[in-house]
Amino acid sequence: MTEVFIYALDLFIPTDLTRKEVLKAFEEDMLKPFEFIREIVEDKEVKGIKSVNLYDTLFKGDEFLLEYTVDFANGRIAVKVIGSDNPQKMLKEYYNYLRSR
């Protein structure tokens, strides 16, 4: 069973990461979980990632969503790391949370 997904460019990408290891990394450094997924996100044809910033987070019980903004030479994308059995539901809850702020 997949525990952690990446959501980028309207795609849910399963990973072999566990929620526990992502949360432990997040406690050490808020950008560390992104390092686990850098290779998946990075486009080798572009000059690579210029910068990564934590945009926002949502924690609900043992589920979480970490949103990063990733700057490339030619633009910026949002990348979400989602620890949930139902990443679509967690993404919807995150968007509701953003609207309610």
PyMOL CGO cylinders between C-alpha atoms (Angstrom):
from pymol import cmd
from pymol.cgo import CYLINDER

trace = [
    CYLINDER, 0.00, 0.00, 0.00, 1.35, 3.40, -0.96, 0.3, 1, 1, 1, 1, 1, 1,
    CYLINDER, 1.35, 3.40, -0.96, 1.53, 5.83, 1.93, 0.3, 1, 1, 1, 1, 1, 1,
    CYLINDER, 1.53, 5.83, 1.93, 3.04, 8.92, 0.34, 0.3, 1, 1, 1, 1, 1, 1,
    CYLINDER, 3.04, 8.92, 0.34, 2.20, 10.52, -2.99, 0.3, 1, 1, 1, 1, 1, 1,
    CYLINDER, 2.20, 10.52, -2.99, 3.58, 13.45, -4.94, 0.3, 1, 1, 1, 1, 1, 1,
    CYLINDER, 3.58, 13.45, -4.94, 1.04, 15.72, -6.59, 0.3, 1, 1, 1, 1, 1, 1,
    CYLINDER, 1.04, 15.72, -6.59, 2.47, 17.86, -9.37, 0.3, 1, 1, 1, 1, 1, 1,
    CYLINDER, 2.47, 17.86, -9.37, 1.14, 19.03, -12.72, 0.3, 1, 1, 1, 1, 1, 1,
    CYLINDER, 1.14, 19.03, -12.72, -2.25, 17.40, -11.95, 0.3, 1, 1, 1, 1, 1, 1,
    CYLINDER, -2.25, 17.40, -11.95, -0.68, 13.97, -11.47, 0.3, 1, 1, 1, 1, 1, 1,
    CYLINDER, -0.68, 13.97, -11.47, -0.65, 11.78, -8.37, 0.3, 1, 1, 1, 1, 1, 1,
    CYLINDER, -0.65, 11.78, -8.37, 2.66, 9.95, -8.34, 0.3, 1, 1, 1, 1, 1, 1,
    CYLINDER, 2.66, 9.95, -8.34, 3.04, 7.09, -5.83, 0.3, 1, 1, 1, 1, 1, 1,
    CYLINDER, 3.04, 7.09, -5.83, 6.33, 6.81, -3.94, 0.3, 1, 1, 1, 1, 1, 1,
    CYLINDER, 6.33, 6.81, -3.94, 7.96, 4.16, -1.78, 0.3, 1, 1, 1, 1, 1, 1,
    CYLINDER, 7.96, 4.16, -1.78, 8.25, 6.61, 1.12, 0.3, 1, 1, 1, 1, 1, 1,
    CYLINDER, 8.25, 6.61, 1.12, 6.51, 6.07, 4.44, 0.3, 1, 1, 1, 1, 1, 1,
    CYLINDER, 6.51, 6.07, 4.44, 4.62, 8.74, 6.32, 0.3, 1, 1, 1, 1, 1, 1,
    CYLINDER, 4.62, 8.74, 6.32, 6.87, 8.19, 9.32, 0.3, 1, 1, 1, 1, 1, 1,
    CYLINDER, 6.87, 8.19, 9.32, 10.09, 8.88, 7.43, 0.3, 1, 1, 1, 1, 1, 1,
    CYLINDER, 10.09, 8.88, 7.43, 8.66, 11.99, 5.75, 0.3, 1, 1, 1, 1, 1, 1,
    CYLINDER, 8.66, 11.99, 5.75, 7.41, 13.41, 9.06, 0.3, 1, 1, 1, 1, 1, 1,
    CYLINDER, 7.41, 13.41, 9.06, 10.73, 12.67, 10.76, 0.3, 1, 1, 1, 1, 1, 1,
    CYLINDER, 10.73, 12.67, 10.76, 12.57, 14.45, 7.95, 0.3, 1, 1, 1, 1, 1, 1,
    CYLINDER, 12.57, 14.45, 7.95, 10.15, 17.39, 8.20, 0.3, 1, 1, 1, 1, 1, 1,
    CYLINDER, 10.15, 17.39, 8.20, 10.89, 17.70, 11.93, 0.3, 1, 1, 1, 1, 1, 1,
    CYLINDER, 10.89, 17.70, 11.93, 14.62, 17.88, 11.17, 0.3, 1, 1, 1, 1, 1, 1,
    CYLINDER, 14.62, 17.88, 11.17, 14.29, 20.39, 8.34, 0.3, 1, 1, 1, 1, 1, 1,
    CYLINDER, 14.29, 20.39, 8.34, 11.11, 21.57, 6.59, 0.3, 1, 1, 1, 1, 1, 1,
    CYLINDER, 11.11, 21.57, 6.59, 12.77, 21.24, 3.16, 0.3, 1, 1, 1, 1, 1, 1,
    CYLINDER, 12.77, 21.24, 3.16, 14.24, 17.77, 3.75, 0.3, 1, 1, 1, 1, 1, 1,
    CYLINDER, 14.24, 17.77, 3.75, 11.15, 15.84, 2.54, 0.3, 1, 1, 1, 1, 1, 1,
    CYLINDER, 11.15, 15.84, 2.54, 11.54, 17.58, -0.82, 0.3, 1, 1, 1, 1, 1, 1,
    CYLINDER, 11.54, 17.58, -0.82, 15.03, 16.12, -1.15, 0.3, 1, 1, 1, 1, 1, 1,
    CYLINDER, 15.03, 16.12, -1.15, 13.45, 12.63, -1.12, 0.3, 1, 1, 1, 1, 1, 1,
    CYLINDER, 13.45, 12.63, -1.12, 11.48, 13.52, -4.27, 0.3, 1, 1, 1, 1, 1, 1,
    CYLINDER, 11.48, 13.52, -4.27, 13.84, 15.95, -6.02, 0.3, 1, 1, 1, 1, 1, 1,
    CYLINDER, 13.84, 15.95, -6.02, 14.79, 13.51, -8.80, 0.3, 1, 1, 1, 1, 1, 1,
    CYLINDER, 14.79, 13.51, -8.80, 11.14, 12.82, -9.62, 0.3, 1, 1, 1, 1, 1, 1,
    CYLINDER, 11.14, 12.82, -9.62, 10.34, 16.53, -9.86, 0.3, 1, 1, 1, 1, 1, 1,
    CYLINDER, 10.34, 16.53, -9.86, 13.47, 17.78, -11.54, 0.3, 1, 1, 1, 1, 1, 1,
    CYLINDER, 13.47, 17.78, -11.54, 13.34, 18.13, -15.30, 0.3, 1, 1, 1, 1, 1, 1,
    CYLINDER, 13.34, 18.13, -15.30, 16.70, 17.06, -16.68, 0.3, 1, 1, 1, 1, 1, 1,
    CYLINDER, 16.70, 17.06, -16.68, 16.21, 19.04, -19.90, 0.3, 1, 1, 1, 1, 1, 1,
    CYLINDER, 16.21, 19.04, -19.90, 15.94, 22.31, -18.00, 0.3, 1, 1, 1, 1, 1, 1,
    CYLINDER, 15.94, 22.31, -18.00, 18.88, 23.63, -16.02, 0.3, 1, 1, 1, 1, 1, 1,
    CYLINDER, 18.88, 23.63, -16.02, 17.37, 22.11, -12.91, 0.3, 1, 1, 1, 1, 1, 1,
    CYLINDER, 17.37, 22.11, -12.91, 15.79, 23.46, -9.81, 0.3, 1, 1, 1, 1, 1, 1,
    CYLINDER, 15.79, 23.46, -9.81, 16.82, 26.97, -8.80, 0.3, 1, 1, 1, 1, 1, 1,
    CYLINDER, 16.82, 26.97, -8.80, 15.04, 27.12, -5.44, 0.3, 1, 1, 1, 1, 1, 1,
    CYLINDER, 15.04, 27.12, -5.44, 12.50, 25.33, -3.25, 0.3, 1, 1, 1, 1, 1, 1,
    CYLINDER, 12.50, 25.33, -3.25, 10.32, 26.95, -0.59, 0.3, 1, 1, 1, 1, 1, 1,
    CYLINDER, 10.32, 26.95, -0.59, 7.75, 25.54, 1.78, 0.3, 1, 1, 1, 1, 1, 1,
    CYLINDER, 7.75, 25.54, 1.78, 4.45, 27.22, 0.90, 0.3, 1, 1, 1, 1, 1, 1,
    CYLINDER, 4.45, 27.22, 0.90, 2.02, 25.70, 3.40, 0.3, 1, 1, 1, 1, 1, 1,
    CYLINDER, 2.02, 25.70, 3.40, 1.12, 22.54, 5.32, 0.3, 1, 1, 1, 1, 1, 1,
    CYLINDER, 1.12, 22.54, 5.32, -1.92, 20.70, 6.57, 0.3, 1, 1, 1, 1, 1, 1,
    CYLINDER, -1.92, 20.70, 6.57, -1.79, 18.01, 9.25, 0.3, 1, 1, 1, 1, 1, 1,
    CYLINDER, -1.79, 18.01, 9.25, -4.91, 15.93, 10.05, 0.3, 1, 1, 1, 1, 1, 1,
    CYLINDER, -4.91, 15.93, 10.05, -4.41, 13.03, 12.41, 0.3, 1, 1, 1, 1, 1, 1,
    CYLINDER, -4.41, 13.03, 12.41, -1.75, 10.82, 10.85, 0.3, 1, 1, 1, 1, 1, 1,
    CYLINDER, -1.75, 10.82, 10.85, -2.28, 12.38, 7.41, 0.3, 1, 1, 1, 1, 1, 1,
    CYLINDER, -2.28, 12.38, 7.41, -0.48, 15.39, 6.02, 0.3, 1, 1, 1, 1, 1, 1,
    CYLINDER, -0.48, 15.39, 6.02, 0.06, 17.56, 2.99, 0.3, 1, 1, 1, 1, 1, 1,
    CYLINDER, 0.06, 17.56, 2.99, 3.23, 19.61, 2.45, 0.3, 1, 1, 1, 1, 1, 1,
    CYLINDER, 3.23, 19.61, 2.45, 3.17, 22.11, -0.40, 0.3, 1, 1, 1, 1, 1, 1,
    CYLINDER, 3.17, 22.11, -0.40, 6.40, 23.38, -1.90, 0.3, 1, 1, 1, 1, 1, 1,
    CYLINDER, 6.40, 23.38, -1.90, 6.95, 25.99, -4.59, 0.3, 1, 1, 1, 1, 1, 1,
    CYLINDER, 6.95, 25.99, -4.59, 9.71, 24.95, -6.95, 0.3, 1, 1, 1, 1, 1, 1,
    CYLINDER, 9.71, 24.95, -6.95, 11.44, 27.50, -9.16, 0.3, 1, 1, 1, 1, 1, 1,
    CYLINDER, 11.44, 27.50, -9.16, 13.05, 26.39, -12.39, 0.3, 1, 1, 1, 1, 1, 1,
    CYLINDER, 13.05, 26.39, -12.39, 14.95, 28.55, -14.88, 0.3, 1, 1, 1, 1, 1, 1,
    CYLINDER, 14.95, 28.55, -14.88, 11.76, 28.98, -16.92, 0.3, 1, 1, 1, 1, 1, 1,
    CYLINDER, 11.76, 28.98, -16.92, 9.00, 29.02, -14.31, 0.3, 1, 1, 1, 1, 1, 1,
    CYLINDER, 9.00, 29.02, -14.31, 7.51, 27.86, -11.03, 0.3, 1, 1, 1, 1, 1, 1,
    CYLINDER, 7.51, 27.86, -11.03, 5.35, 24.89, -10.11, 0.3, 1, 1, 1, 1, 1, 1,
    CYLINDER, 5.35, 24.89, -10.11, 3.64, 23.76, -6.92, 0.3, 1, 1, 1, 1, 1, 1,
    CYLINDER, 3.64, 23.76, -6.92, 4.56, 20.30, -5.66, 0.3, 1, 1, 1, 1, 1, 1,
    CYLINDER, 4.56, 20.30, -5.66, 2.64, 18.61, -2.89, 0.3, 1, 1, 1, 1, 1, 1,
    CYLINDER, 2.64, 18.61, -2.89, 3.84, 15.70, -0.76, 0.3, 1, 1, 1, 1, 1, 1,
    CYLINDER, 3.84, 15.70, -0.76, 0.74, 13.91, 0.52, 0.3, 1, 1, 1, 1, 1, 1,
    CYLINDER, 0.74, 13.91, 0.52, 0.78, 11.29, 3.24, 0.3, 1, 1, 1, 1, 1, 1,
    CYLINDER, 0.78, 11.29, 3.24, -2.66, 9.69, 3.02, 0.3, 1, 1, 1, 1, 1, 1,
    CYLINDER, -2.66, 9.69, 3.02, -4.47, 6.52, 1.97, 0.3, 1, 1, 1, 1, 1, 1,
    CYLINDER, -4.47, 6.52, 1.97, -6.78, 8.78, -0.03, 0.3, 1, 1, 1, 1, 1, 1,
    CYLINDER, -6.78, 8.78, -0.03, -4.63, 11.56, -1.55, 0.3, 1, 1, 1, 1, 1, 1,
    CYLINDER, -4.63, 11.56, -1.55, -7.52, 13.00, -3.58, 0.3, 1, 1, 1, 1, 1, 1,
    CYLINDER, -7.52, 13.00, -3.58, -9.57, 13.53, -0.41, 0.3, 1, 1, 1, 1, 1, 1,
    CYLINDER, -9.57, 13.53, -0.41, -6.59, 15.07, 1.39, 0.3, 1, 1, 1, 1, 1, 1,
    CYLINDER, -6.59, 15.07, 1.39, -5.98, 17.43, -1.53, 0.3, 1, 1, 1, 1, 1, 1,
    CYLINDER, -5.98, 17.43, -1.53, -9.63, 18.51, -1.43, 0.3, 1, 1, 1, 1, 1, 1,
    CYLINDER, -9.63, 18.51, -1.43, -9.38, 19.13, 2.33, 0.3, 1, 1, 1, 1, 1, 1,
    CYLINDER, -9.38, 19.13, 2.33, -6.24, 21.18, 1.76, 0.3, 1, 1, 1, 1, 1, 1,
    CYLINDER, -6.24, 21.18, 1.76, -7.96, 23.40, -0.82, 0.3, 1, 1, 1, 1, 1, 1,
    CYLINDER, -7.96, 23.40, -0.82, -10.91, 23.86, 1.57, 0.3, 1, 1, 1, 1, 1, 1,
    CYLINDER, -10.91, 23.86, 1.57, -8.44, 24.82, 4.30, 0.3, 1, 1, 1, 1, 1, 1,
    CYLINDER, -8.44, 24.82, 4.30, -6.80, 27.40, 1.99, 0.3, 1, 1, 1, 1, 1, 1,
    CYLINDER, -6.80, 27.40, 1.99, -10.18, 28.91, 1.07, 0.3, 1, 1, 1, 1, 1, 1,
    CYLINDER, -10.18, 28.91, 1.07, -11.21, 29.21, 4.72, 0.3, 1, 1, 1, 1, 1, 1,
    CYLINDER, -11.21, 29.21, 4.72, -8.15, 31.25, 5.74, 0.3, 1, 1, 1, 1, 1, 1,
]
cmd.load_cgo(trace, "trace")
